[in-house]
Amino acid sequence: MKTPLNRFRLDGQVAIVTGGGNGIGRATAELLVEAGAAVALIDRDELAVEKTALLAAGAQVEAYIVDVTDEAAIEASFASVDQQWGRLDILVNNAGISIRHPTMELSLADWNG
C-alpha cells in the first residue's frame, strides 16, 4: 500500500541510503524518491542496487556499488554525490551485517566489519 506523501515533500533534497539494494533500504529509497528527493543508493550487491535504481526510472537516482566496510570507497562515493548534486541533506545508514555470536565474544575485526 502506497502512503500518500502530499504533505511530506523532499523536493530539492539529496539523500544517501546505504544498503539501498534490498529490504528496508530499498523501501526507504523508494519513499524518498516518491517524496521528491534525489537518491544515491549504496550497496555491495550490484544486481540489487541496479534493480532498485531501475525501479525509480525518471527520478534522480544513482547506484553506487560499494562495500561500506571499505572506507576509501565510501569517501569516494560521498565525493561523487557531492560533485553530482552539490550537497547532502539526508543520510540513511541502513547497511549492516549479522554476526550471530554473543557480544562479549566478538573481536575488534567483527565490530569493524
C-alpha positions in Angstrom: 0.0 0.0 0.0 1.5 3.3 -1.0 1.4 6.1 1.6 0.2 9.5 0.3 3.1 11.9 0.6 1.3 15.0 -0.3 2.3 16.6 3.0 5.8 15.1 3.1 7.9 16.6 0.4 11.7 16.5 -0.1 12.0 18.3 -3.4 15.5 19.5 -3.9 16.9 17.4 -1.1 19.7 14.9 -1.7 19.8 11.6 0.2 22.2 8.7 0.5 20.8 5.3 1.5 23.4 2.6 2.4 22.1 -0.9 1.9 19.7 0.6 -0.6 19.5 -2.5 -2.8 17.1 -4.6 -0.8 14.7 -4.7 2.1 14.4 -1.7 4.4 17.0 0.2 2.4 15.1 -0.3 -0.9 11.8 0.7 0.7 13.3 3.8 2.3 14.9 4.8 -1.1 11.5 4.3 -2.8 9.8 6.6 -0.3 12.5 9.2 -0.6 12.1 9.2 -4.4 8.3 9.4 -4.1 8.7 12.4 -1.8 10.9 14.1 -4.4 14.4 13.6 -3.2 17.4 12.8 -5.3 18.8 9.5 -4.0 22.2 7.8 -4.1 21.9 4.1 -3.4 24.9 2.5 -1.9 25.1 -1.3 -1.7 27.7 -4.0 -2.4 25.1 -6.2 -4.2 25.4 -4.8 -7.8 22.4 -6.6 -9.2 20.1 -5.5 -6.3 21.2 -1.8 -6.3 20.9 -1.6 -10.1 17.4 -3.1 -10.0 16.4 -0.7 -7.3 17.7 2.2 -9.4 15.7 1.0 -12.4 12.5 0.9 -10.4 12.9 4.6 -9.9 13.1 5.3 -13.6 12.7 9.0 -14.4 13.8 10.0 -10.9 17.2 11.4 -9.8 18.7 8.1 -8.6 22.3 6.9 -8.8 23.6 3.5 -7.9 27.0 3.0 -6.3 28.4 -0.5 -5.9 30.3 -0.1 -2.6 31.1 -2.2 0.4 30.5 0.0 3.4 33.5 -1.6 5.2 35.8 0.0 2.6 36.4 3.5 4.0 38.1 4.8 0.8 35.2 3.6 -1.4 32.7 5.2 0.9 34.6 8.5 0.8 34.8 8.3 -3.0 31.1 7.7 -3.3 30.2 10.6 -1.0 32.6 12.8 -3.0 30.8 11.7 -6.2 27.4 12.6 -4.7 28.7 16.0 -3.7 30.1 16.5 -7.2 26.9 15.5 -8.9 24.3 17.2 -6.6 26.5 19.7 -4.6 25.0 18.8 -1.3 23.9 16.1 1.1 20.8 16.6 3.2 19.7 13.1 4.3 21.8 10.1 5.3 20.2 6.8 6.0 22.8 4.4 7.5 20.9 1.2 6.7 23.7 -1.2 5.6 24.6 -3.8 8.1 25.8 -7.3 8.7 24.6 -10.0 11.1 27.1 -11.9 13.2 25.5 -14.4 15.4 27.7 -14.6 18.4 27.4 -13.4 21.9 28.5 -9.7 22.1 31.3 -10.5 24.5 32.8 -13.0 22.1 33.1 -10.5 19.1 36.5 -9.5 18.1 37.5 -6.0 17.0 37.6 -7.2 13.5 34.0 -8.3 13.8 32.9 -4.9 15.0 34.8 -3.2 12.2 33.1 -5.3 9.6 
